[in-house]
Amino acid sequence: MSSPAVYAHMPTTSSLFGFNMAASMASQAAARGLRTATSKHILLDKLKGTWLSPRRWLNLQEYQSKKLMQESGVAVQRFYVADTPSEALEAAKRLNAKEIVLKAQILAGGRGKGVFDSGLKGGVHLTKDPAVVGELANKMLGFNLTTKQTPKDGVKVKTVMVAEALDISRETYFAILMDRSCNGPVMVGSPQGGMDIEEVAANTPELIFKEVIDIFEGVQDDQALRMAANLGFKGPLQRQAADQIKRLYDLFLKVDATQVEVNPLGETPEGQVVCFDAKINFDDNAEFRQKSVFAMDDMTESDPTEMEAAKWDLKYIGLDGNIACFVNGAGLAMATCDIIDLHGGKPANFLDLGGGVKERQVYEAFKLLTADPKVEAILVNIFGGIVNCAIIANGITKACRELELKVPLVVRLEGTNVHEAKRILTESGLPITAADNLDDAAKKAVAAIKK
């Protein structure tokens, strides 16, 4: 079972089914401005040998996602959240369930096969004895859990979810997502759930079903019933599943989601349709009216550099090279990374200043770049449309002086007020290498490291 935390860095589900998803994948570390999820997958393909750690934008724990679903009337397992072993024990007793599942709450996937530094194996445990829940929680809470998706030292578990364990007699897949080609939301479902939907789409595409939703009319009864039937629900369960589908669409609209993915949407032996696991992607542009949702954002596992960048409205993604890229615009940033790679170098980051840049942002950006011990050179590549090149130049000279820059700096500026910017850099007396164009800049940055 995949992790139910909210991931915006995952490959878009729609790409598996041959249509485009208009889901907002904006980085919070990029201050809601840059649609970078797709960009990073492009970078992964193009920058051979460069590893990108998984990025998570709006980070909700499993219990938070389940709470949102509960509030929209979606059927989920009964559950409680605990921060101490004694709370976990009390929660297990209160559930009064035949079987209990205890889950460590971290954002990374692979919890079931993870290992705690307490010696406990597995971040997900089943038991029929409430007393065992307290004992297990004692070996989870306050300890680091290491999985395939965590840093090597793992992630400290601060919260556990104590839930009713339900048997699943059949598993299906269901998702609602934004599809640009259809100008609105689309339902996607398959009777083959509980597994990687990528495999289903590749091996048995005939088991993938799609329903386009009219954004003004919403999900119609016949659409919900047809999707439920395609998922394999029969008799009374078909109408029950259709009701869950409509409630999930209500949630989709209510929280300004770009994707709600339930895997599995399961059927129990007792005749219940339950959403056992979900991932929700949110539209960053709706943060102003979704304050309660975004207030739940769990940043404890986020990269500290990205968090610092977000404070200054900078869009930062760390890579594992040694040439820092200081650019405005996502497209230009990708092109800069590509051409560095073309000339034998490796980019250390993906940093986009955006449009309304101020000198202080330039200074703070240089602080972030120079704090990375891997950085052996910095390449500034600015095309001034909205951006005033003179502001960039003043920020660069201030940063060079105050931070006592010790690595080679190559600057390529073009566009608004570029002549004034070049004058500022030339008269600064600082060891700044000027470049005529992007190709020239990349060659000089790579050469600076090889000297």
N, C-alpha and C positions, 0 to 999 in steps of 0.2 A: 504494500500500500504506500502511495507516495505521500510526502509530507504535505499537510494541509495549510501550511503557512502561505502567505500571499507573495508570489514571485512575479515580478514584471520582467525578469530577465529571461524567462523560459522561452523557447521557440514558440512562435505564435501557432496556436492550435489550427487556425484557419489555413495556414500554409500546407497543412497535411491533407486538406480536403480540396485544394485547388481553387480557393478563393481568398481574397485579401482581407486582412483584419485591420480596422482603423483604430485599434486599441491604443490608448495613450500609454506609452512605456517610458514616461519621462522620469529621469533620475531625480530623487529628492536631493541627492548630493549635488545634482546639477541645478538645484533650486527651481525645480519645476519647469525649466525652460527648454530643455533639449530632449528631443525624442531619440534616445540613443540605443535602445535595446537592439534594434535592427542593425544599427551602425556597428555595434560590438560584434555581432555575429559576422558581419562583413569583415571586420578587422581580424577576427579569428581565422577566417579563410585566407585572408591576404597576407597576414603577418605570420608566415610559417615559423613554427617553433616558439612563437610568443604565447605565453599562457595568460589568460585573463581569469582572475578569480570571479566566482559568481557574484553578480550585483543584485541587491534587493532594494527596491525603491520604497514603497509603502509596506512596512513590515508588521503584519498582524500574526499573533500566535494562533494556534488552532482553536483554543477556547474562545478567542475574540471573534473569529470567523463564525463559529457555531452560535455565539450569542447573537450576532447580526441575523443569522438565519432563523433563530428562534423567534426573534422580534418580528419577523415577517411571516410567522406561522409555518415555517418549513419544519418538517419532522426530522429531528436529530435525536441522538441518544441522550438520555438524562445524564447530567454531569454536574460536578462541582469543581471548583478550583481551590488548591491549597498551597500555602507558602511554607508550612511546617509539617513535620511528620504527624504531629498530634491532630492538626487540621485535616490531613489526609485520612487518618483513621476515623475521625468523626464523620467525614464525608462518606466514607465507605459504609459506615453503619447506617447513615441517613438514607442512602440509596436503597437499602434493603433489596438488593438485586440478587438473582441466582448466581450471576458471575459478574466480576468487576474487572475493568481494564484500567490500568494505571499508565499514564503517558507523561514522560518528561516533556516540558514545553520549551523547545528551542526551534529556531527557524530552519535549521538545516534538515535535509532529508536523510533517510537511512537510519532513523533512530532505533528501529527494532534490532538492527545488527550492530549498534554502537557499543562502546565500552566506557564505563565510568572509571575515573582514577581511584574510586573507592574499592574497585575490584568487581563491582556488579556488571554483569554482561546484559546488554539490552536496555533500551530506553522505553520499551513498551512491554508490559507484563500483564498476564491474565491470572486471576485467582478467584476462588469462591470464598475465601476466608478474609473478612475485613481486617483482622489482626495482621495478616501478611502485608496488607497495603501499607500499614504504618511502618513495618519493618523495611519494606522496599523503598518507601519514600525517604527513610532515614539514610539510605545508601545512594539516593539520587540528589536530594536537595543540598545545595552547597558544594556539590562535586562537579567536576568537569566531565562532560560527555563528548567522546570523540567518535565521529562518523566519517564516511567518505567525503562529506561536504563541509566539514568543519576544518578550522586550522588544526595543525598537528597536535597542539596542546588541548584541543577541544574547546567547548563552550560551557561556562558554569550554568547549572540548572538552578533557577530561582523559584520556579513554579511547576507544579504538576497538575494534571487534570485527572480526576477520578470519575470514571464514567461507567454507566451500565453497559455490560457486554451483551451484544445481541448476535444470535446466529444469523448467518446470511445464507439463504437457500439459492439465491440467484443474484448475480451482479450485472448491472448495466452501466453505460456511460452516457452522461448528458451534459451539455454546455450551452450557454447563451453568450454570444459575442458580437461585437460590432464588425460589420463587413462593409468596407468601402464600396465594393462593386454593387452591393444591394442598397446602398445609401441608408443603412440602418442595421438593426439587430437581426441575428439569425440564430435559430436553434439547430444544434447538431447533436445527434444521438446514435447510439449503437447498442444492440443487445449483448455485445461482447464488452463487458466492463471489468473493472478490477485488475486491469493489465495496462501496459503501455498502449495508448490509443494509436501511437505511431505505427506499431506493428499491425494493428487491425486495419488501418488505412492502407498500409503497403501490401498486406497479404490477402485481405478480403474486403476490398473497397465497396463491394455490394452490400456490406453490413453497416455502412455509414449512411445515415439519413439526415436530410437537411430540410428545414422549414424557414422560409423568409417571413419575418414579422413586420407588419405595417406599423411603423412607429406611432402613427396617429390612432390606430384602432387597437393595438396591443395584441396579445395572444388570444385568438378566437378558440371557442370550445372545440370546434371540429379539428383545429390544428393540434391542440393539446391532446385530444383523444387519439388522433392519427399518430402522433409521435409516441404516445404511450403504447399503442399497438405495435409500432415498429420496434419498440424496445422489448417487446415480448410479454407485456403485462396483459393478463386475460381476466375476463369476468369482472368482479367488483374491484380487483386490483387495477384494472385499466383506468377506471374513473378516479381512483385514489391517486394513481400516478399522474394523471392529467391535472388533478388539483395541485399536486406538488410542483408540477411544471409551471403552472400559472403563478403560484406563490414565489417560485424562484425568479420569474420574470418581474414580479412586483419588487422583489429585493434588488434585482438588476437596475431597475429605474430609481428606486428609492435612494440607493447609495451612489448613484452615478458611476456604476461599474462599466468597464469596457469588456470584462469577461467574468462569467461565473461558471466554473467547471466543477462538476460533481462526479467523482470516480472513486468508489462506486455509488450509484443510486441503486440501493439494494432492496431485495424482497426477503422478508423474514418468514420462517415456518409458520408463525402465528398470523400471517396475512397482513403485515404492515409494509408500507413503502417508506424507506428511511434514507436520508442523505448521510452517508457514513463519512465521507471525506470530501473536502471542497477546497478549491483555490479561487480567490477573488482578486481581480485586477481592477484598480480604480483610475478614474480620469483625474489627473493632477489639476487640470484646469477648474475642476469643481471644488477644490479645497475650500474656497471661500464660503460655500454653502454646505460643506460636509465637515465642519469643524470637529464634531464629536467623533467622527470616524478617524480623521487624521490625528486627533489628539491621542488615539490609542497606539500610534506608531511606536514600535519597539526598535530603538536605535542601538540597543546594547551590543548587538552583533555587527553593527555597521563599521566600515573602515574609518578610523579617526581622521585621516587626511580628507576623505570625502565630506565628513561632517564639518570639518573646519572650512573647506572650500565653500560649502553651502551657506555658511554665515556671511560670505562676501559675494554671494550670487555668482559664484564661479562653478563651472561644470567640469568636473574632474573624474577621470578614470585612470587608475594605475595600471601600467604595463610592466614588463620585466626587463626592458632595455636600459640604455644608458644615455640617450639623448632626449632631454626634456623638450616637449613641444608646447609652445605658447602661441595660441592661435585664436582667431575670432570666426565662429561659424563651424557647424558640425561637418559640413562637406569639405571645407578647407582643412579642418583638423584631420579628417580621414586621408585626404590627398597628401597632406604633409607626412603623416605616418607611412603611407605607401611609398613615397618617393625617398624617404630616409631608408626604408627597407631595400628599395631598388638599388641604392648606392652602397649597400653593404653595412648599413647601420641598423640599430634597433631602437625604436621609440620607448622612452621611459614612462610616458603618460599620454593622455588625451585630455588637454585642457582648453576649454572654450570660454573666452571672455564674454561673449555675447555682444549686444549692441550698445546699450547705454553705459559704457564703461567710464569709470572715474580713475584718477591717478592712484587713489588708495587701493583700488582693486588690483591694479597692476603691481603695486608694491607687495600686497598680500599674496598675489599669485607667485611672485618671485620667492617669497618666504617659503611657500609650500614646495616649490620646485627644488630650491637649494637645501631643504631639510631632508630630501631623499638622498641617502648615501650612495645610491647607484648612479646618480646623475653625474656625468663627466663633461657634458656640454649642454648648452641651452640654445634652441633655435626658436626665434621669434618670427612668426609669419603672419602679418596683418594686412588685410585688404580693407581699407577705410571707405566704407560706404556711409553707414550711420556713424561708425567709429571715426573720431578725429585722431589722425596719426600723431598730431602734436601732443595730445594727452598721453598717448602711449609712450612717446619719446620722453616726456617729462617723468612719467612713472618709472621708466627703465633707468634713467640716470639717477633718480632718487634711490631706487632699490640697489643699484650697483654700488653707490657710495655708502649707504647706511648699512648694507648687509655685507660689505667688503667681499663682493663676488670673487670667487677663486677659480671658477671654471670658465672655459671659453664661451663667449656669447656671440652668436651670429644673428643679425637682424635683417629681415627683408620687409620693407614697408611699401605700400602702394595705395593710392587713393586720396581721400580728403586731407588737404593740408600736408601732403607728403613732403613738399619742399621745406616747409618750416620744421617738420619733424627731423629731416635729415640734417638741417642746420644745427638743431639742438644736440643731436648725437655727435656730430663732427666737432662742435665747439666744446663739448664736455671734456674732451681730453681723456676719456675712458677707453680702455682696450676693447672696443666693440668692432667686430668684423661686419662690414656692410655687404649685402648681397643684392644683385640686380634683379633676380627672379627666384622662383621657388627651387628650380633645379640647381641653380648656383648656390643657393642657401644650403640645400641638403648636402651637396658635395663638400662645402666648406665645413659644415658641422661634423660630418663623418671624418674629414681630413684632420680636424682639430683634435679629435680623440686619438688618431693614429700617430700623431707627432710624438 
